[in-house]
Amino acid sequence: MKYAVSAPQAELLREIAAASEAMRIPPARSQTAWALEQRGLVKRTWRGSGQVAVVTADGRYFLKHGRHPQQLRAEKERLEGDSAQAALAPAGGAELVSRLKSASGRKITVADPGPKTRGRWRAAYYDALHHGHVPDGHKVRWNGRQRGECVFILVDEEAEKAAQPPPVPTVDVPEVLDRPHPLVVATRKALGRSQSPVDTRGRAEVIPLRVSRPLADRALRVAHALLTEAESRSHSVETQTDLQDCEAVHTLAITIRGHAFPLVLTERTTKVPHEPTPQELRQQERNPWTRLPKYDEEFNGRLAIGAPAKSRYQHSYSYSDGARWTLESRLGLLLQDLERLAAEAERRDQEQERLEAERQLRWYAALAQARQQQIEQHRSKTLIEQVGAWQQAAGIRAFCQAARVRADGTPVPAEEAAWLEWAEKYAAQLDPLQHQLHTPPDPPAKREVLRELSKVDTYAYRWPFDADGRWTLVEDEPADELA
């Protein structure tokens, strides 16, 4: 439970205590009343369409003594057990370090100890610190010297140092460009001698800028430093032209591991009240319904660099001048962000390639299984047809034999004899055992048949069967392993 009370809460508590009956709580102060109720200082309830509150005994005690009664009780209980807790504290620095070594995470937390207990832990800490009980390459950290919980941690300095992220390399921005980057040269040529605000975002083969003229030279020096550093790290720098909303959009991109990150240098703007021009005032006099803008955007001298608006990386990387730093000091962080994004994109690409390879293997496995199923169905159908033909031939022969037995030795009429002779020849034609048996040839591997059997899109990847239904992709034979 929280015991501290803010000034607005204390004021509301005094008003509720001074009221002769339940005080109605204004809606604007309902949150304050809720906080007092959570501390047990007031009770609230609904009356009509609003809330009312009365002070509790704990609330009156708080107003009289300035402290929460439960806080006093907790403090009293803590002090009563102080001697017993102090006896459990380490006797010296060696014992403290021994406990830390065996503790989980080499960390010990003592929950809000009393004065004696805190003193014993403090003495053990200083004994370990000044009498050589801390192992070499380690140190003991202690938080909570005066109040609150005490936390002791045995820290491995080498491991801690190794876990620290490497420092971000700085990018030096020259004061004067002796040998400017080729893109900087092209941009300078495009700017000419005009003193109007610079906006080269609509031009190809130059650095996209949108800055005031006084800031153009600094922007070009920043761009030179960034592009030169990127190329020194084996990254490529190039201008790109994309089609966006049926218009050509020119950008500058740093390509890392095959992933291009567009950049644009801009000067931030500030909203200022719009001052109507004489022309706008005359227009408004002629047409009172004319609406003038409330604000104008003015350059404020803060240079920024980041992804262009509406690009896929719009909110992924962006740095600018701040109150305590300049953009020049953030170029190393920008390159670090780009390299991190490139590494993440490469991992995603590799994962997509792995998933795609697995999908392809499953696809070929499904086709191989469907092809085997097609062959089995074709062979079983042929076998069933042969068995049926054999049984039919046997039945015809039995029929002919029964017809002759029926004659009981008397000559069979010529017409019947001719019919029985033809029937026996037909039975011989039907009987597959009259010829040598062999495996039937495999059926053609048709896409529509295998689609029904495999339930996959048979046009997703390269077709693995030739005209005779043989598997042709030797490199994809592992499909049999997945089947």
MILUMKE-88412 format. One line per field, with one value per residue (C-alpha): residue number from 1; x, y, z. Coordinates in nm, 3 decimals, decimal comma. Layout:
pos: [NUM/...]
c1: [X/...]
c2: [Y/...]
c3: [Z/...]
//
This chain:
pos: [1/2/3/4/5/6/7/8/9/10/11/12/13/14/15/16/17/18/19/20/21/22/23/24/25/26/27/28/29/30/31/32/33/34/35/36/37/38/39/40/41/42/43/44/45/46/47/48/49/50/51/52/53/54/55/56/57/58/59/60/61/62/63/64/65/66/67/68/69/70/71/72/73/74/75/76/77/78/79/80/81/82/83/84/85/86/87/88/89/90/91/92/93/94/95/96/97/98/99/100/101/102/103/104/105/106/107/108/109/110/111/112/113/114/115/116/117/118/119/120/121/122/123/124/125/126/127/128/129/130/131/132/133/134/135/136/137/138/139/140/141/142/143/144/145/146/147/148/149/150/151/152/153/154/155/156/157/158/159/160/161/162/163/164/165/166/167/168/169/170/171/172/173/174/175/176/177/178/179/180/181/182/183/184/185/186/187/188/189/190/191/192/193/194/195/196/197/198/199/200/201/202/203/204/205/206/207/208/209/210/211/212/213/214/215/216/217/218/219/220/221/222/223/224/225/226/227/228/229/230/231/232/233/234/235/236/237/238/239/240/241/242/243/244/245/246/247/248/249/250/251/252/253/254/255/256/257/258/259/260/261/262/263/264/265/266/267/268/269/270/271/272/273/274/275/276/277/278/279/280/281/282/283/284/285/286/287/288/289/290/291/292/293/294/295/296/297/298/299/300/301/302/303/304/305/306/307/308/309/310/311/312/313/314/315/316/317/318/319/320/321/322/323/324/325/326/327/328/329/330/331/332/333/334/335/336/337/338/339/340/341/342/343/344/345/346/347/348/349/350/351/352/353/354/355/356/357/358/359/360/361/362/363/364/365/366/367/368/369/370/371/372/373/374/375/376/377/378/379/380/381/382/383/384/385/386/387/388/389/390/391/392/393/394/395/396/397/398/399/400/401/402/403/404/405/406/407/408/409/410/411/412/413/414/415/416/417/418/419/420/421/422/423/424/425/426/427/428/429/430/431/432/433/434/435/436/437/438/439/440/441/442/443/444/445/446/447/448/449/450/451/452/453/454/455/456/457/458/459/460/461/462/463/464/465/466/467/468/469/470/471/472/473/474/475/476/477/478/479/480/481/482/483]
c1: [0,000/0,115/0,141/0,259/-0,006/0,035/-0,061/-0,394/-0,481/-0,405/-0,617/-0,914/-0,874/-0,891/-1,205/-1,376/-1,282/-1,411/-1,751/-2,031/-2,177/-2,076/-1,905/-1,998/-1,690/-1,668/-1,600/-1,266/-1,147/-1,282/-0,935/-0,793/-1,072/-1,003/-0,634/-0,737/-0,971/-0,690/-0,489/-0,782/-0,817/-1,173/-1,474/-1,667/-2,010/-2,255/-2,543/-2,770/-2,556/-2,240/-2,000/-1,981/-1,703/-1,642/-1,314/-1,206/-1,035/-0,706/-0,772/-0,825/-0,510/-0,317/-0,442/-0,345/-0,003/0,101/0,171/-0,040/-0,118/-0,043/0,296/0,367/0,257/0,479/0,769/0,709/0,700/1,017/1,198/1,074/1,237/1,550/1,763/1,668/1,738/2,069/2,182/2,131/2,351/2,703/2,965/3,224/3,333/3,445/3,102/2,930/3,138/3,080/2,704/2,716/2,906/2,643/2,341/2,133/2,268/2,530/2,274/2,132/1,834/1,748/1,395/1,385/1,603/1,600/1,886/2,078/2,040/2,139/2,440/2,556/2,529/2,708/2,992/3,027/3,037/3,314/3,507/3,498/3,594/3,892/4,035/4,082/3,788/3,661/3,810/4,042/3,857/3,535/3,362/3,069/2,792/2,559/2,236/2,021/2,269/2,018/1,665/1,465/1,585/1,955/2,085/2,434/2,573/2,906/3,007/3,258/3,425/3,556/3,218/3,050/3,295/3,244/2,868/2,893/2,802/3,098/3,136/2,979/3,251/3,238/3,221/3,440/3,274/3,533/3,508/3,620/3,571/3,901/3,807/3,429/3,238/3,124/2,760/2,842/3,010/2,702/2,473/2,679/2,663/2,285/2,246/2,423/2,434/2,070/2,006/1,653/1,577/1,731/1,513/1,682/1,446/1,301/1,635/1,820/2,185/2,214/2,177/1,813/1,814/1,545/1,714/1,749/2,035/2,256/2,241/2,323/2,702/2,676/2,431/2,673/2,961/2,746/2,650/3,014/3,123/2,840/2,887/3,265/3,240/2,980/3,207/3,504/3,296/3,250/2,892/2,781/2,628/2,406/2,115/1,792/1,477/1,147/0,793/0,551/0,195/0,278/0,565/0,942/1,090/1,467/1,648/1,997/2,055/2,324/2,324/2,435/2,433/2,214/1,955/1,916/1,828/1,707/1,815/1,712/1,863/1,613/1,590/1,317/1,045/0,845/0,486/0,453/0,135/0,058/0,093/-0,140/0,022/-0,127/-0,248/-0,425/-0,587/-0,716/-0,844/-1,025/-1,183/-1,319/-1,429/-1,503/-1,532/-1,167/-0,992/-0,634/-0,393/-0,345/0,021/0,326/0,617/0,953/1,298/1,436/1,804/1,790/1,935/1,789/1,864/1,653/1,428/1,200/0,834/0,606/0,898/0,896/1,168/0,994/1,010/1,309/1,598/1,609/1,845/1,855/2,009/1,897/1,923/2,238/2,389/2,437/2,356/2,729/2,763/2,482/2,614/2,785/2,455/2,280/2,525/2,495/2,116/2,149/2,391/2,159/1,859/2,063/2,164/1,803/1,685/1,951/1,838/1,479/1,582/1,773/1,476/1,246/1,484/1,492/1,113/1,082/1,326/1,123/0,800/0,960/1,081/0,733/0,584/0,813/0,753/0,378/0,411/0,639/0,390/0,101/0,291/0,354/-0,013/-0,112/0,110/-0,025/-0,383/-0,308/-0,146/-0,421/-0,680/-0,496/-0,465/-0,833/-0,920/-0,698/-0,853/-1,196/-1,112/-0,965/-1,275/-1,497/-1,298/-1,323/-1,695/-1,737/-1,539/-1,748/-2,061/-1,946/-1,857/-2,197/-2,364/-2,183/-2,257/-2,622/-2,621/-2,547/-2,341/-2,574/-2,427/-2,451/-2,643/-2,422/-2,548/-2,491/-2,153/-2,049/-2,165/-1,977/-1,664/-1,677/-1,737/-1,431/-1,219/-1,351/-1,266/-0,913/-0,892/-1,014/-0,790/-0,471/-0,302/-0,284/0,010/0,311/0,222/0,418/0,397/0,183/0,357/0,323/0,056/0,159/0,222/-0,051/-0,083/-0,459/-0,435/-0,154/-0,331/-0,631/-0,411/-0,166/-0,404/-0,129/-0,086/0,095/0,217/0,395/0,744/0,928/0,753/0,972/0,840/0,921/0,680/0,719/0,646/1,006/1,149/1,399/1,519/1,814/1,894/1,547/1,560/1,537/1,165/1,158/1,293/1,009/0,746]
c2: [0,000/0,353/0,575/0,904/1,165/1,443/1,802/1,784/1,461/1,613/1,919/1,704/1,491/1,800/1,922/1,584/1,573/1,928/1,853/1,785/1,517/1,315/1,552/1,549/1,487/1,698/1,489/1,667/1,538/1,183/1,045/1,215/1,069/0,726/0,757/0,846/0,547/0,317/0,435/0,369/0,736/0,788/0,585/0,661/0,572/0,681/0,912/1,011/1,098/1,175/1,044/1,131/1,052/1,050/1,039/0,718/0,677/0,626/0,948/1,146/0,991/1,095/1,455/1,468/1,301/1,346/0,973/0,675/0,450/0,138/0,283/0,330/-0,026/-0,162/0,044/-0,085/-0,447/-0,389/-0,248/-0,526/-0,785/-0,578/-0,761/-1,103/-0,996/-0,839/-1,173/-1,328/-1,070/-1,178/-1,148/-1,000/-0,938/-1,295/-1,431/-1,166/-1,259/-1,631/-1,577/-1,372/-1,646/-1,907/-1,677/-1,695/-1,444/-1,350/-1,110/-1,073/-0,850/-0,751/-0,614/-0,277/-0,374/-0,202/0,018/-0,265/-0,501/-0,232/-0,147/-0,511/-0,544/-0,210/-0,326/-0,652/-0,460/-0,226/-0,514/-0,695/-0,376/-0,276/-0,610/-0,789/-1,030/-0,934/-1,171/-1,023/-0,898/-0,856/-0,584/-0,566/-0,318/-0,201/-0,005/0,112/0,259/0,483/0,364/0,103/-0,243/-0,331/-0,498/-0,652/-0,779/-0,951/-0,826/-0,986/-0,681/-0,861/-1,012/-0,678/-0,505/-0,771/-0,727/-0,354/-0,258/-0,139/0,238/0,402/0,526/0,897/1,044/1,349/1,632/1,864/2,240/2,288/2,048/2,012/1,704/1,679/1,365/1,355/1,380/1,688/1,842/1,770/1,916/2,233/2,279/2,233/2,494/2,766/3,112/3,145/3,271/3,127/2,819/2,501/2,213/1,953/1,665/1,678/1,651/1,339/1,255/1,500/1,485/1,552/1,866/2,093/2,360/2,734/2,880/2,961/2,596/2,453/2,452/2,268/2,019/1,941/1,891/1,652/1,464/1,444/1,301/1,047/0,925/0,905/0,707/0,473/0,399/0,343/0,068/-0,099/0,025/0,166/0,509/0,592/0,804/0,629/0,719/0,554/0,592/0,713/0,825/0,835/1,077/1,030/1,047/1,097/0,978/0,916/0,566/0,387/0,020/-0,227/-0,604/-0,554/-0,343/0,022/0,279/0,613/0,939/1,300/1,604/1,858/2,154/2,131/2,391/2,572/2,690/3,067/3,279/3,370/3,736/3,822/3,984/4,297/4,086/3,843/4,135/4,282/3,939/3,905/4,247/4,148/3,805/3,791/3,414/3,375/3,168/3,256/3,003/3,032/2,933/2,932/2,689/2,859/2,700/2,689/2,610/2,246/2,010/1,657/1,345/1,035/0,832/1,025/1,061/0,784/0,544/0,199/0,317/0,645/0,586/0,350/0,595/0,969/1,206/1,583/1,866/1,866/2,088/1,907/1,765/1,833/1,619/1,575/1,380/1,145/1,029/0,726/0,627/0,666/0,432/0,190/0,189/0,128/-0,161/-0,311/-0,282/-0,440/-0,730/-0,781/-0,767/-1,019/-1,254/-1,216/-1,288/-1,596/-1,713/-1,654/-1,846/-2,132/-2,137/-2,118/-2,409/-2,611/-2,526/-2,632/-2,961/-3,028/-2,945/-3,191/-3,448/-3,410/-3,453/-3,757/-3,912/-3,829/-3,978/-4,298/-4,307/-4,258/-4,548/-4,772/-4,688/-4,758/-5,094/-5,199/-5,110/-5,317/-5,610/-5,598/-5,590/-5,893/-6,086/-5,995/-6,103/-6,432/-6,502/-6,414/-6,648/-6,927/-6,872/-6,888/-7,213/-7,359/-7,252/-7,421/-7,740/-7,745/-7,706/-8,008/-8,215/-8,132/-8,313/-8,636/-8,790/-8,694/-8,487/-8,111/-7,928/-7,757/-7,408/-7,459/-7,617/-7,312/-7,083/-7,276/-7,281/-6,905/-6,864/-7,073/-6,866/-6,548/-6,687/-6,753/-6,390/-6,269/-6,492/-6,296/-6,622/-6,716/-6,473/-6,386/-6,137/-5,809/-5,484/-5,234/-4,915/-4,615/-4,360/-4,009/-3,760/-3,510/-3,195/-3,221/-3,580/-3,508/-3,192/-3,396/-3,648/-3,406/-3,113/-2,863/-2,603/-2,798/-2,472/-2,341/-2,462/-2,624/-2,940/-3,239/-3,501/-3,553/-3,666/-4,030/-3,950/-3,992/-3,772/-3,533/-3,306/-3,491/-3,203/-3,229/-3,601/-3,528/-3,498/-3,875/-3,833/-3,603/-3,823]
c3: [0,000/-0,074/0,231/0,080/0,005/-0,250/-0,185/-0,381/-0,199/0,142/0,058/-0,045/0,268/0,487/0,307/0,350/0,721/0,776/0,619/0,867/0,638/0,337/0,097/-0,269/-0,489/-0,806/-1,120/-1,169/-0,828/-0,849/-0,929/-0,620/-0,405/-0,553/-0,452/-0,094/-0,085/-0,199/0,101/0,336/0,430/0,296/0,194/-0,125/-0,253/-0,519/-0,433/-0,716/-1,017/-0,822/-0,561/-0,194/0,055/0,431/0,620/0,800/1,135/0,952/0,765/1,086/1,233/0,923/0,951/1,318/1,307/0,945/0,895/0,796/1,095/0,894/0,807/1,176/1,251/0,975/1,104/1,458/1,339/1,138/1,441/1,668/1,441/1,383/1,642/1,510/1,152/1,251/1,394/1,050/0,876/0,768/1,039/0,805/0,452/0,386/0,476/0,264/-0,043/0,024/0,036/-0,283/-0,467/-0,377/-0,430/-0,746/-0,992/-0,728/-0,585/-0,232/-0,150/0,208/0,223/0,407/0,705/1,043/1,163/1,332/1,038/0,789/1,003/1,015/0,635/0,595/0,820/0,625/0,297/0,410/0,562/0,227/0,048/0,261/0,375/0,043/0,058/-0,290/-0,554/-0,817/-1,123/-0,924/-0,729/-0,488/-0,558/-0,287/-0,319/-0,028/0,215/0,394/0,321/0,136/0,049/0,044/-0,271/-0,289/-0,621/-0,691/-1,038/-1,273/-1,425/-1,735/-1,813/-1,755/-1,984/-2,252/-2,229/-2,295/-2,652/-2,858/-2,879/-3,179/-3,414/-3,484/-3,831/-3,878/-4,068/-4,225/-4,187/-4,549/-4,839/-5,023/-5,228/-5,206/-5,294/-5,660/-5,556/-5,348/-5,653/-5,866/-5,601/-5,569/-5,944/-5,935/-5,661/-5,856/-5,698/-5,606/-5,252/-5,229/-5,015/-5,153/-5,271/-5,491/-5,415/-5,765/-5,945/-6,052/-5,983/-5,690/-5,312/-5,213/-4,997/-4,856/-4,645/-4,617/-4,819/-4,515/-4,410/-4,755/-4,708/-4,374/-4,522/-4,805/-4,559/-4,355/-4,672/-4,781/-4,444/-4,437/-4,795/-4,762/-4,438/-4,592/-4,888/-4,656/-4,492/-4,834/-4,869/-5,203/-5,253/-5,547/-5,653/-5,740/-5,927/-5,836/-5,961/-5,693/-5,764/-6,136/-6,071/-6,069/-5,720/-5,693/-5,381/-5,249/-5,112/-4,915/-5,016/-4,749/-4,813/-5,115/-4,931/-5,031/-4,764/-4,906/-4,742/-4,760/-4,586/-4,463/-4,231/-3,971/-3,965/-3,699/-3,713/-3,688/-3,710/-4,068/-4,155/-4,444/-4,743/-4,899/-5,190/-4,951/-4,766/-5,092/-5,195/-4,862/-4,903/-5,242/-5,117/-4,741/-4,763/-4,846/-4,577/-4,498/-4,344/-3,968/-3,967/-4,188/-4,185/-4,132/-4,127/-3,772/-3,838/-3,720/-3,978/-4,005/-4,207/-4,248/-4,472/-4,709/-4,624/-4,759/-4,797/-4,635/-4,395/-4,305/-3,927/-3,914/-3,900/-3,850/-3,668/-3,631/-3,433/-3,072/-2,768/-2,647/-2,967/-3,336/-3,635/-3,699/-3,373/-3,477/-3,815/-3,658/-3,497/-3,831/-4,006/-3,716/-3,760/-4,133/-4,079/-3,817/-4,049/-4,330/-4,106/-3,999/-4,360/-4,459/-4,180/-4,295/-4,655/-4,546/-4,343/-4,641/-4,865/-4,616/-4,591/-4,968/-5,008/-4,759/-4,943/-5,271/-5,122/-4,982/-5,322/-5,503/-5,229/-5,274/-5,652/-5,610/-5,373/-5,605/-5,900/-5,704/-5,608/-5,974/-6,082/-5,807/-5,904/-6,271/-6,192/-5,953/-6,214/-6,476/-6,237/-6,147/-6,517/-6,582/-6,294/-6,420/-6,774/-6,645/-6,438/-6,733/-6,963/-6,707/-6,681/-7,060/-7,075/-6,795/-6,981/-7,301/-7,112/-6,946/-7,284/-7,421/-7,111/-7,155/-7,494/-7,301/-7,583/-7,865/-8,146/-8,085/-8,353/-8,605/-8,521/-8,147/-8,210/-8,413/-8,134/-7,866/-8,081/-8,119/-7,746/-7,662/-7,900/-7,739/-7,394/-7,518/-7,629/-7,290/-7,081/-6,986/-6,891/-7,258/-7,284/-7,070/-6,796/-6,758/-6,565/-6,752/-6,872/-6,642/-6,734/-6,847/-6,562/-6,637/-6,425/-6,380/-6,256/-6,010/-5,892/-5,785/-5,606/-5,438/-5,375/-5,467/-5,738/-6,010/-6,169/-5,857/-5,954/-6,245/-6,365/-6,270/-6,520/-6,887/-7,159/-7,051/-6,686/-6,567/-6,289/-6,451/-6,168/-6,020/-5,783/-5,630/-5,558/-5,179/-5,243/-5,199/-4,849/-4,754/-4,914]
//
